Amino acid sequence: MPLIRFDLIEGRDEKTLRNLLDAAHRAVVQAFGVPERDRYQIVTQHPAHELIIEDTGLGFERSKNVVIISVTSTQRSDQQKKDFYRLLVKELGESCGIEPNDIMVSIVTNGASDWSFGFGEAQFLLGKL
């Protein structure tokens, strides 16, 4: 946990997607200190006309390689978040050739009672995690 959703323009093959997910997971493990098997990732590919991702007035362009990453997680420190952004851009650039201007991230936080990993239990509240 965290739960990470990737929204991208359709057309990436299975190997390319796996490379992207692996690169993002390396950044999560390093920045947030989660265990290696703490991995929850969902990919949705969209036709290009379904994604409008502009620059918020920062003056840069996006390409067809744009990736929107939505992270749902328990609270992380500002430093952990900054480390994650930096490591994510590094990993996606080196491993996938994705430019920094094509990576947008949003982190939404929640608490221990907001997670059930199965069996109808709140594992954090029960002390199992």
N, C-alpha and C positions, 0 to 999 in steps of 0.2 A: 504494500500500500504505500505509495499513492496510486490512484487510478488515473491513467493518462490516455487521453483521446487525441487522435491525430486526424485532422481534416486536411485533405489535399486534392488537387486536381487529378482526375482519373488518368490512368495510363501507365502507372508504375507496375512493373512485374513483381512476382512473388519474391525473387531474390533481392531486388532493390528495396522492397518494403521490409524484408527481414533485416537487411543491413541498416536501414533507418531505425527500426525498433531496437536493434542491438546497440547502436550508437547512443540513442536516447537513454537506454537503460544503464549504460556505463556512466553517463552523466548523473543519473538519479542515484545510483549506488555510491558514487564518490561524493556528491554534494550533500545528500541527505543521510548518508551512512546506513542505508537500509540493507538487509541481507540480499544476497545474490538472487535467491528464489522469490523474493518479494517483488513480483512482477505482474502488473495488471495493465494491459495495453489494448486499445481498441482503435482500429483504423477505419475511416470512412472516406471513400473516394467520391468526388463530385464532378459532374460536368463543369467545364470552366465558367459557364454563365451562372452557376450557383454559388460561386465564391467571389465576393467583392471585398478585397482586403487592400485598403489604401494606406497612406503613410501618416495619418494623424497630424499633418502639417509639418512633418520633419524633413520633407524634401527629397525623399528617395523613392525609387521605383521597385515594384515587385515583378517577378517573372512567373512563368508557368510552374516553376519549382517551389512556389510558396507552400509553407507548412504552418498550419495553425495548431498549436499544442495547448490543450486544456488539461490542467493538473488539478485533481481534487485530492486534498491531503489534510492530515492533522496539521496544526500550526508548525511552521518552520520559521527560523530566525531570518531577519533581513539578510544577514551574511550568507546563510545557506541558500537563500533565493538568488542572491547575486552570484554566488559560486555556481549554482545550477545554470543560470542564464549563460554565464561565460563558458562553462564546460560543455553545455549543449551546443552552442555555436561552434566551438572547437571540434567536437566529435562529429557533428553533422557536416561540417566543412571538410574535415580530413577524410572521413569515411564515405561520405555520400556526395561530395561536391556541391552542397547546398550553400549558397551565399548567405552571409549574415542578414542582409536586408530581406531575405525570403523566410525568415524564422520569426514568428510571432508567438508569444507565450502568455497565458493567463493562468494564475494560480488562485484557486478558491479553497478556503480552509473550512474545516468543520471539526467536530470533537469526537471523543471516544465512543459516545453513544450513537453516533451516526454510521457505524460500520457493523455489518454482519458478514462474515466470510463463509457462512454456510451453517446448516443444521439449526437455523432459527435462533441462533445465539448471538449475543453481543460480546465477542471474545475479549475485547479490551476491557469491558466492564466486569467480566468474570475472572480477569487476571490470567487468562490463557495466553495473552500476548503482552 
